[in-house]
Structures are given as structure tokens and as C-alpha cells.
Amino acid sequence: MMYEVKRKMAKVKDGIMKQTADKFQQPSSVQSESTCIFKNMKVKSFSSSVMFGFFLLFILFSGCNQSFEPLESNNELFFSMYGYLDASADTQWVHITPVREQVDLQNNGKNIRVTIENVNTGHEIVMNDSLFQQGRNFLNFWTDEPLENSQSYRLSAQLESGEESHVTVQTPAELPTPIVAVLTVPGAPPEYYVLVDSSVNLADIQVRYYVRLVATDFEAIRTFTFAYRNEAEEVEEFPGFYTVEIDPDAELNEIERQLLLPPEGEFEVVYRQVFVASSSTEWDEEIETLNDVIYALPQTLNNIENGLGYVIGIDSKYVPYKGCLDQKGNIISCPEEDPFQ
């Protein structure tokens, strides 16, 4: 059944929205759409439209598009490198592009050798390349070989001519499974909180909605991400935890507001998850969310030797957007789950 949208007053302030390529594989029967990221529930409205034709164009090409762009040529800086190595992920992805004004990545991708070396053991992984087009061409390098917690990894990119950029990062210890606490009071709507062990170096807290859009002769999947890291704090009610209060009604209202659905259009929340990540010491407080490491990194940050950009080590967990209790009625963490696909 399609989700019947509650038209309440959303407690959402104006702000900034940006877009990043969706890394999740969607069913082939629907069109895969990009991810819209709302930082701390602060978003910017799209332009209004009442025409269904514009609605289709909006869904397919809209949005909040912000392309990855390598910086200009420099004789001493060889690659721009952006991303993170996640000890919990089944696949690692990093953006790596030669630092020059014009480059034909269709041909040059095969001339770049990218490796991940475990500094502790010497084991080396050669990453695969994939060309992406988002405003301009850029390269993603990936591997499905597993990484481990509490290890040092050296990420290197090298041209055939020998020029190399590299960075060494530390993956953190395993992140304790976060808790979604749902508190109910008679006569009042439930209150939702995300609790993260305060002993970790907190990198990100996100709520992710996977939404199916349906209109006449049209269907698409879209992912909406709400980033809450900057709202996390330690409070007396939940000692030993970073705590963030989240509001499902406000999130759903914001999704509806951004969609600009035509009269015959509907949307369905297929699934929703909570994503939490911890980092090693490379994390910088200027970074609001992990997506910034790839798409909106502050220009003052750079940890790449002979290059530009920022790469960090993280550990992450996905849990369902719901509360779980033990047999005695105590709040506990729900079982960890894979990213929704």
C-alpha cells in the first residue's frame, strides 16, 4: 500500500541540500535515482512546477547535483584522492583522478595503478577502475577484498611514468552496534533517538529512506539521506552515549516537499535504515558528514602526499529504523543488517 502522507507542519529549517551518486544497486524494473542529502534537516527548496512533464525531467535529471571535479594541473601534485576505507564494507570505493586541467579518462583509466597495502602485513590489493559521468568524467576505483579493523592501510595511485600520490590511514576498532530507542508516552507520539557509544570517534549518523515514486507510465527509486552528526551530544538521560533525536514525521514531510508530486503521483517508503560510522584520528571537525569527504570537502583539508584530497579510515553499521527490546522490556540494539538494495 502506498504511504499516505500526513500533512503536518514539518519542523524543518531552510538550508543547503546537495546530491551524490547513488551507490546502491536498484532493481532493474525501476529507474535508479540519486541520493539527496539533508544536513541536520536543513534543506533548500527546488523550483515549483505544476506540469507532469517537468516532474519527469525533475525526477530524472534534477536536483541537487554537485559533481566531483579534480583541481588544476600542478607539476608536484599528481592525483586527487577522495573517499574512505570502511572495515565493515564488502566493497571499497574511492575517487581518484589525475590532477590536470584536461584528461581523457576513457583512455587513461587503464594507465593508473591503484593499490591498498596493509602496512602491518604487507598484503597488497590492486583496485579496479570504473568510469563515472556526473557533469564530467571521473574515476572510481573499487575492490571487494575485505579490510580489517585496527589496521594501517596505504592507498597509492601511480601513473605508468612513475608519478605517485598516496595516503596512509588507520581503520578504527569495531563500532559497537548503535541503538534506536523509541520512547512512548500515553497520549503523545513516540519519540525516536539514535544512541552511539560515546567512546568512539563519531564520524556520521544518517537516516536513509528508500522511496519508490509512481506516476502515470513512470516508476523510480530515490534515496533520501538525513545527516545528524552535528546534532549528536551527550545527555543525562542516556549516559555513555552520543544521542540524537530524530523525527519521522518531519523527515516524511520534507521528502514530500522535495518531490513536487503531480496530482496522480504517489510515493511509497520501501525501507528506511540508520547508518552510523566511527573514524580513526584522521577525522576533522570541519567535515559534517562522510559524503563531504567525496563531494564537498573544505578546501583547507588535505592529507594526500604528492596530491590533493582527503581519505580516512572508518567502521560503519546499518540498523533498522525501529526500536528493539529484550525479554525484560529493556531497550537494546537491533541486529545489524546489510545496506538496503
DRENDO-1510 file (C-alpha; in Angstrom, 1 decimal, always signed):
<recs>
REC; n; res; u; v; w
REC; 1; MET; +0.0; +0.0; +0.0 .
REC; 2; MET; +1.3; +3.5; -0.8 .
REC; 3; TYR; +2.2; +5.6; +2.1 .
REC; 4; GLU; -0.5; +8.0; +2.9 .
REC; 5; VAL; +1.4; +11.3; +3.6 .
REC; 6; LYS; +0.4; +13.1; +6.8 .
REC; 7; ARG; +0.3; +16.8; +6.0 .
REC; 8; LYS; +1.5; +18.2; +9.3 .
REC; 9; MET; +3.7; +21.2; +9.9 .
REC; 10; ALA; +7.2; +20.0; +9.5 .
REC; 11; LYS; +9.8; +21.4; +11.9 .
REC; 12; VAL; +12.4; +21.9; +9.2 .
REC; 13; LYS; +14.5; +25.0; +8.6 .
REC; 14; ASP; +15.8; +26.3; +5.2 .
REC; 15; GLY; +19.4; +25.4; +4.4 .
REC; 16; ILE; +21.5; +23.5; +2.0 .
REC; 17; MET; +20.9; +20.4; +0.0 .
REC; 18; LYS; +23.3; +18.6; -2.2 .
REC; 19; GLN; +23.3; +15.4; -4.3 .
REC; 20; THR; +25.6; +12.5; -4.7 .
REC; 21; ALA; +25.6; +9.5; -6.9 .
REC; 22; ASP; +23.7; +6.5; -5.5 .
REC; 23; LYS; +26.0; +3.6; -4.9 .
REC; 24; PHE; +23.2; +1.1; -4.2 .
REC; 25; GLN; +22.1; -1.2; -6.9 .
REC; 26; GLN; +18.3; -0.9; -7.6 .
REC; 27; PRO; +16.0; -3.5; -9.2 .
REC; 28; SER; +16.2; -3.5; -13.0 .
REC; 29; SER; +12.5; -2.9; -13.3 .
REC; 30; VAL; +12.7; +0.6; -11.9 .
REC; 31; GLN; +15.0; +3.5; -12.6 .
REC; 32; SER; +17.8; +4.1; -10.1 .
REC; 33; GLU; +17.9; +7.6; -8.8 .
REC; 34; SER; +20.4; +9.7; -7.0 .
REC; 35; THR; +20.6; +10.4; -3.3 .
REC; 36; CYS; +19.5; +13.7; -1.8 .
REC; 37; ILE; +21.3; +14.5; +1.5 .
REC; 38; PHE; +19.8; +16.8; +4.1 .
REC; 39; LYS; +22.3; +18.0; +6.6 .
REC; 40; ASN; +20.7; +18.3; +10.1 .
REC; 41; MET; +17.3; +18.6; +8.4 .
REC; 42; LYS; +18.3; +21.8; +6.8 .
REC; 43; VAL; +17.3; +21.8; +3.1 .
REC; 44; LYS; +16.7; +24.1; +0.2 .
REC; 45; SER; +13.5; +24.0; -1.9 .
REC; 46; PHE; +13.5; +23.1; -5.6 .
REC; 47; SER; +11.7; +25.4; -8.0 .
REC; 48; SER; +8.0; +24.8; -8.2 .
REC; 49; SER; +6.2; +23.2; -11.1 .
REC; 50; VAL; +2.7; +22.0; -11.9 .
REC; 51; MET; +3.5; +20.3; -15.2 .
REC; 52; PHE; +3.8; +16.5; -15.2 .
REC; 53; GLY; +6.3; +16.6; -18.0 .
REC; 54; PHE; +8.6; +18.8; -15.8 .
REC; 55; PHE; +8.0; +16.3; -13.0 .
REC; 56; LEU; +9.5; +13.5; -15.1 .
REC; 57; LEU; +12.5; +15.7; -16.0 .
REC; 58; PHE; +12.9; +16.7; -12.4 .
REC; 59; ILE; +13.0; +13.0; -11.3 .
REC; 60; LEU; +15.4; +12.0; -14.0 .
REC; 61; PHE; +17.8; +14.9; -14.1 .
REC; 62; SER; +17.1; +17.2; -11.1 .
REC; 63; GLY; +18.4; +18.1; -8.4 .
REC; 64; CYS; +20.8; +18.8; -6.2 .
REC; 65; ASN; +23.7; +17.9; -8.5 .
REC; 66; GLN; +27.3; +18.5; -7.4 .
REC; 67; SER; +30.0; +16.9; -9.5 .
REC; 68; PHE; +33.3; +15.7; -8.3 .
REC; 69; GLU; +36.0; +17.9; -10.0 .
REC; 70; PRO; +39.7; +17.4; -9.8 .
REC; 71; LEU; +41.8; +20.5; -9.4 .
REC; 72; GLU; +44.0; +22.1; -11.9 .
REC; 73; SER; +47.4; +20.9; -13.2 .
REC; 74; ASN; +50.4; +21.0; -10.9 .
REC; 75; ASN; +53.9; +19.6; -11.5 .
REC; 76; GLU; +54.2; +18.3; -7.9 .
REC; 77; LEU; +50.7; +17.1; -7.3 .
REC; 78; PHE; +49.8; +14.0; -9.3 .
REC; 79; PHE; +46.3; +12.8; -8.2 .
REC; 80; SER; +43.3; +14.0; -6.4 .
REC; 81; MET; +42.0; +11.3; -4.0 .
REC; 82; TYR; +38.7; +11.4; -2.0 .
REC; 83; GLY; +36.9; +8.8; +0.0 .
REC; 84; TYR; +37.2; +6.4; +2.9 .
REC; 85; LEU; +38.2; +2.9; +3.6 .
REC; 86; ASP; +35.5; +1.1; +5.6 .
REC; 87; ALA; +36.5; -2.0; +7.6 .
REC; 88; SER; +32.8; -3.1; +7.6 .
REC; 89; ALA; +32.0; -2.6; +3.9 .
REC; 90; ASP; +32.0; -5.5; +1.4 .
REC; 91; THR; +33.3; -3.1; -1.3 .
REC; 92; GLN; +35.7; -0.2; -1.1 .
REC; 93; TRP; +35.2; +2.8; -3.4 .
REC; 94; VAL; +37.5; +5.9; -3.8 .
REC; 95; HIS; +37.5; +8.7; -6.3 .
REC; 96; ILE; +41.0; +9.1; -7.8 .
REC; 97; THR; +41.7; +11.4; -10.8 .
REC; 98; PRO; +44.9; +12.8; -12.3 .
REC; 99; VAL; +45.5; +16.4; -11.4 .
REC; 100; ARG; +45.4; +18.2; -14.7 .
REC; 101; GLU; +43.1; +20.5; -16.5 .
REC; 102; GLN; +42.0; +18.2; -19.3 .
REC; 103; VAL; +42.3; +14.4; -19.3 .
REC; 104; ASP; +40.6; +11.7; -21.4 .
REC; 105; LEU; +39.7; +9.3; -18.6 .
REC; 106; GLN; +38.2; +6.9; -21.1 .
REC; 107; ASN; +41.7; +6.0; -22.2 .
REC; 108; ASN; +43.8; +6.9; -19.2 .
REC; 109; GLY; +42.0; +4.9; -16.6 .
REC; 110; LYS; +43.9; +1.8; -17.5 .
REC; 111; ASN; +47.2; +3.6; -17.1 .
REC; 112; ILE; +46.6; +4.3; -13.4 .
REC; 113; ARG; +47.5; +1.6; -10.9 .
REC; 114; VAL; +45.8; +2.0; -7.6 .
REC; 115; THR; +46.6; -0.3; -4.6 .
REC; 116; ILE; +45.7; -0.7; -1.0 .
REC; 117; GLU; +48.6; -2.1; +1.1 .
REC; 118; ASN; +48.2; -3.4; +4.6 .
REC; 119; VAL; +51.2; -1.7; +6.3 .
REC; 120; ASN; +51.2; -4.3; +9.1 .
REC; 121; THR; +51.3; -7.4; +6.9 .
REC; 122; GLY; +52.5; -6.2; +3.5 .
REC; 123; HIS; +49.4; -7.7; +1.8 .
REC; 124; GLU; +48.6; -5.6; -1.4 .
REC; 125; ILE; +45.3; -5.3; -3.1 .
REC; 126; VAL; +45.1; -3.9; -6.7 .
REC; 127; MET; +41.9; -1.9; -7.2 .
REC; 128; ASN; +39.6; -2.0; -10.3 .
REC; 129; ASP; +38.6; +1.2; -12.2 .
REC; 130; SER; +35.2; +2.3; -13.2 .
REC; 131; LEU; +34.4; +5.4; -15.3 .
REC; 132; PHE; +31.6; +7.6; -14.0 .
REC; 133; GLN; +29.9; +10.6; -15.6 .
REC; 134; GLN; +28.3; +13.2; -13.4 .
REC; 135; GLY; +28.7; +16.5; -15.0 .
REC; 136; ARG; +32.2; +15.4; -16.2 .
REC; 137; ASN; +34.1; +12.2; -16.3 .
REC; 138; PHE; +35.8; +10.9; -13.2 .
REC; 139; LEU; +37.1; +7.6; -12.0 .
REC; 140; ASN; +36.0; +5.4; -9.1 .
REC; 141; PHE; +38.4; +2.7; -8.0 .
REC; 142; TRP; +37.0; -0.3; -6.1 .
REC; 143; THR; +37.8; -3.7; -4.6 .
REC; 144; ASP; +35.6; -6.3; -2.9 .
REC; 145; GLU; +38.6; -7.7; -0.9 .
REC; 146; PRO; +37.9; -7.3; +2.8 .
REC; 147; LEU; +39.7; -4.9; +5.1 .
REC; 148; GLU; +40.2; -5.3; +8.8 .
REC; 149; ASN; +39.7; -3.2; +11.9 .
REC; 150; SER; +42.6; -1.5; +13.7 .
REC; 151; GLN; +44.9; -1.8; +10.7 .
REC; 152; SER; +47.1; +0.7; +8.8 .
REC; 153; TYR; +46.5; +0.9; +5.1 .
REC; 154; ARG; +48.4; +2.7; +2.4 .
REC; 155; LEU; +46.3; +3.8; -0.5 .
REC; 156; SER; +48.5; +4.6; -3.6 .
REC; 157; ALA; +47.8; +5.8; -7.1 .
REC; 158; GLN; +50.6; +5.7; -9.7 .
REC; 159; LEU; +50.9; +6.6; -13.4 .
REC; 160; GLU; +52.9; +4.4; -15.8 .
REC; 161; SER; +55.5; +7.2; -15.9 .
REC; 162; GLY; +56.1; +6.7; -12.1 .
REC; 163; GLU; +54.4; +9.7; -10.6 .
REC; 164; GLU; +52.6; +8.7; -7.4 .
REC; 165; SER; +50.3; +10.1; -4.7 .
REC; 166; HIS; +49.5; +8.2; -1.6 .
REC; 167; VAL; +48.0; +8.4; +1.9 .
REC; 168; THR; +48.2; +6.1; +5.0 .
REC; 169; VAL; +45.0; +5.7; +7.1 .
REC; 170; GLN; +44.1; +3.7; +10.2 .
REC; 171; THR; +40.9; +1.8; +10.4 .
REC; 172; PRO; +39.2; +2.1; +13.8 .
REC; 173; ALA; +38.2; -0.7; +16.2 .
REC; 174; GLU; +34.8; -2.3; +15.5 .
REC; 175; LEU; +32.0; +0.2; +16.1 .
REC; 176; PRO; +29.5; -1.0; +18.8 .
REC; 177; THR; +26.1; -1.6; +17.3 .
REC; 178; PRO; +24.1; +1.7; +17.6 .
REC; 179; ILE; +20.7; +1.7; +19.3 .
REC; 180; VAL; +17.5; +3.2; +18.1 .
REC; 181; ALA; +15.4; +3.9; +21.2 .
REC; 182; VAL; +11.7; +4.5; +20.8 .
REC; 183; LEU; +10.1; +6.1; +23.8 .
REC; 184; THR; +6.3; +6.1; +24.1 .
REC; 185; VAL; +4.1; +8.1; +26.4 .
REC; 186; PRO; +0.3; +7.7; +26.5 .
REC; 187; GLY; -1.4; +10.4; +24.5 .
REC; 188; ALA; +1.7; +11.6; +22.7 .
REC; 189; PRO; +3.5; +10.4; +19.6 .
REC; 190; PRO; +6.5; +8.2; +20.1 .
REC; 191; GLU; +10.0; +9.8; +20.4 .
REC; 192; TYR; +12.9; +8.4; +18.4 .
REC; 193; TYR; +16.5; +8.6; +19.5 .
REC; 194; VAL; +19.8; +7.2; +18.0 .
REC; 195; LEU; +22.3; +6.2; +20.6 .
REC; 196; VAL; +26.0; +5.7; +19.8 .
REC; 197; ASP; +28.7; +4.6; +22.2 .
REC; 198; SER; +30.5; +7.8; +23.3 .
REC; 199; SER; +33.9; +6.1; +23.5 .
REC; 200; VAL; +34.1; +6.1; +19.6 .
REC; 201; ASN; +35.3; +8.9; +17.4 .
REC; 202; LEU; +31.9; +9.7; +15.8 .
REC; 203; ALA; +32.1; +10.3; +12.0 .
REC; 204; ASP; +28.5; +10.2; +10.9 .
REC; 205; ILE; +24.9; +9.5; +11.8 .
REC; 206; GLN; +22.4; +9.2; +8.9 .
REC; 207; VAL; +18.8; +8.2; +8.4 .
REC; 208; ARG; +18.2; +6.8; +4.9 .
REC; 209; TYR; +14.9; +6.5; +3.2 .
REC; 210; TYR; +14.5; +4.3; +0.1 .
REC; 211; VAL; +11.4; +5.7; -1.7 .
REC; 212; ARG; +9.5; +4.4; -4.7 .
REC; 213; LEU; +7.9; +7.1; -6.9 .
REC; 214; VAL; +5.0; +6.2; -9.0 .
REC; 215; ALA; +3.1; +8.2; -11.6 .
REC; 216; THR; +1.4; +7.6; -15.0 .
REC; 217; ASP; +3.8; +5.4; -17.0 .
REC; 218; PHE; +6.6; +6.1; -14.6 .
REC; 219; GLU; +8.3; +4.5; -11.7 .
REC; 220; ALA; +11.7; +5.3; -10.0 .
REC; 221; ILE; +13.6; +4.6; -6.8 .
REC; 222; ARG; +15.1; +7.5; -4.9 .
REC; 223; THR; +17.2; +7.6; -1.7 .
REC; 224; PHE; +16.8; +10.4; +0.8 .
REC; 225; THR; +19.5; +10.8; +3.5 .
REC; 226; PHE; +19.2; +12.9; +6.6 .
REC; 227; ALA; +22.6; +13.7; +8.3 .
REC; 228; TYR; +22.6; +14.3; +12.0 .
REC; 229; ARG; +26.2; +14.0; +13.2 .
REC; 230; ASN; +26.4; +17.7; +14.2 .
REC; 231; GLU; +23.4; +17.3; +16.4 .
REC; 232; ALA; +24.8; +14.5; +18.5 .
REC; 233; GLU; +25.5; +15.3; +22.1 .
REC; 234; GLU; +25.9; +13.5; +25.5 .
REC; 235; VAL; +22.8; +13.9; +27.7 .
REC; 236; GLU; +21.9; +12.9; +31.2 .
REC; 237; GLU; +19.0; +10.7; +30.0 .
REC; 238; PHE; +21.4; +8.3; +28.1 .
REC; 239; PRO; +24.7; +8.3; +29.9 .
REC; 240; GLY; +27.6; +6.8; +27.9 .
REC; 241; PHE; +26.1; +7.6; +24.6 .
REC; 242; TYR; +26.1; +10.3; +21.9 .
REC; 243; THR; +22.4; +11.0; +21.4 .
REC; 244; VAL; +20.4; +12.4; +18.5 .
REC; 245; GLU; +16.6; +12.9; +18.5 .
REC; 246; ILE; +15.0; +12.1; +15.1 .
REC; 247; ASP; +11.5; +13.0; +13.8 .
REC; 248; PRO; +10.0; +10.6; +11.3 .
REC; 249; ASP; +7.1; +12.9; +10.6 .
REC; 250; ALA; +9.3; +15.8; +9.8 .
REC; 251; GLU; +11.5; +13.6; +7.6 .
REC; 252; LEU; +8.5; +12.4; +5.6 .
REC; 253; ASN; +7.1; +15.9; +5.2 .
REC; 254; GLU; +10.4; +17.0; +3.9 .
REC; 255; ILE; +10.6; +14.2; +1.4 .
REC; 256; GLU; +7.1; +15.0; +0.2 .
REC; 257; ARG; +8.0; +18.7; -0.1 .
REC; 258; GLN; +11.0; +17.9; -2.2 .
REC; 259; LEU; +9.2; +15.5; -4.6 .
REC; 260; LEU; +6.7; +18.0; -6.0 .
REC; 261; LEU; +4.4; +15.2; -6.9 .
REC; 262; PRO; +1.7; +15.7; -9.6 .
REC; 263; PRO; -1.9; +15.0; -8.6 .
REC; 264; GLU; -1.7; +11.4; -9.8 .
REC; 265; GLY; +1.7; +10.8; -8.3 .
REC; 266; GLU; +2.3; +8.7; -5.2 .
REC; 267; PHE; +5.4; +7.7; -3.2 .
REC; 268; GLU; +6.0; +4.7; -1.0 .
REC; 269; VAL; +8.7; +4.3; +1.6 .
REC; 270; VAL; +10.1; +0.9; +0.6 .
REC; 271; TYR; +12.5; +0.8; +3.6 .
REC; 272; ARG; +14.4; +3.0; +6.0 .
REC; 273; GLN; +17.7; +2.5; +7.9 .
REC; 274; VAL; +20.0; +4.2; +10.3 .
REC; 275; PHE; +23.7; +4.4; +9.3 .
REC; 276; VAL; +26.4; +5.2; +11.8 .
REC; 277; ALA; +30.2; +5.4; +11.3 .
REC; 278; SER; +33.2; +5.9; +13.5 .
REC; 279; SER; +36.6; +7.0; +12.3 .
REC; 280; SER; +40.2; +6.9; +13.3 .
REC; 281; THR; +42.2; +10.0; +14.2 .
REC; 282; GLU; +42.1; +11.4; +10.6 .
REC; 283; TRP; +38.6; +12.8; +11.1 .
REC; 284; ASP; +38.4; +16.6; +11.1 .
REC; 285; GLU; +35.6; +18.5; +12.8 .
REC; 286; GLU; +35.1; +20.6; +9.6 .
REC; 287; ILE; +33.6; +17.6; +7.9 .
REC; 288; GLU; +29.9; +17.4; +8.6 .
REC; 289; THR; +29.1; +14.1; +7.0 .
REC; 290; LEU; +31.0; +11.3; +5.2 .
REC; 291; ASN; +29.5; +12.5; +1.9 .
REC; 292; ASP; +31.5; +15.7; +2.3 .
REC; 293; VAL; +34.7; +13.7; +2.0 .
REC; 294; ILE; +33.8; +13.0; -1.6 .
REC; 295; TYR; +31.6; +15.9; -2.7 .
REC; 296; ALA; +32.1; +19.0; -0.5 .
REC; 297; LEU; +35.4; +18.8; +1.3 .
REC; 298; PRO; +36.5; +22.0; +2.9 .
REC; 299; GLN; +39.4; +23.4; +0.7 .
REC; 300; THR; +41.6; +23.7; +3.8 .
REC; 301; LEU; +41.8; +19.9; +4.3 .
REC; 302; ASN; +44.3; +17.7; +2.5 .
REC; 303; ASN; +46.1; +14.6; +3.8 .
REC; 304; ILE; +47.4; +13.3; +0.4 .
REC; 305; GLU; +51.2; +13.0; -0.2 .
REC; 306; ASN; +52.1; +14.5; -3.6 .
REC; 307; GLY; +48.4; +15.0; -4.3 .
REC; 308; LEU; +45.1; +16.6; -3.2 .
REC; 309; GLY; +42.1; +15.5; -1.3 .
REC; 310; TYR; +41.2; +13.5; +1.8 .
REC; 311; VAL; +40.9; +9.8; +2.7 .
REC; 312; ILE; +40.1; +8.4; +6.1 .
REC; 313; GLY; +39.5; +5.0; +7.7 .
REC; 314; ILE; +36.1; +4.2; +9.2 .
REC; 315; ASP; +34.0; +1.4; +10.6 .
REC; 316; SER; +30.2; +1.5; +10.0 .
REC; 317; LYS; +27.0; -0.2; +10.9 .
REC; 318; TYR; +23.4; -0.3; +9.5 .
REC; 319; VAL; +20.5; -1.0; +11.8 .
REC; 320; PRO; +16.7; -0.9; +11.1 .
REC; 321; TYR; +14.8; +2.3; +11.8 .
REC; 322; LYS; +12.9; +0.8; +14.7 .
REC; 323; GLY; +13.3; +0.1; +18.4 .
REC; 324; CYS; +14.2; -3.4; +19.9 .
REC; 325; LEU; +13.6; -4.7; +23.4 .
REC; 326; ASP; +14.9; -7.7; +25.3 .
REC; 327; GLN; +12.6; -10.2; +27.1 .
REC; 328; LYS; +12.5; -7.9; +30.1 .
REC; 329; GLY; +11.4; -4.9; +28.1 .
REC; 330; ASN; +14.9; -3.2; +28.2 .
REC; 331; ILE; +16.0; -1.1; +25.2 .
REC; 332; ILE; +18.7; -2.9; +23.2 .
REC; 333; SER; +20.3; -2.6; +19.8 .
REC; 334; CYS; +18.5; -4.3; +16.9 .
REC; 335; PRO; +20.5; -6.8; +14.9 .
REC; 336; GLU; +22.9; -5.2; +12.4 .
REC; 337; GLU; +21.8; -5.5; +8.8 .
REC; 338; ASP; +23.3; -5.0; +5.3 .
REC; 339; PRO; +22.7; -1.8; +3.3 .
REC; 340; PHE; +19.3; -2.0; +1.7 .
REC; 341; GLN; +19.4; -2.8; -2.0 .
</recs>
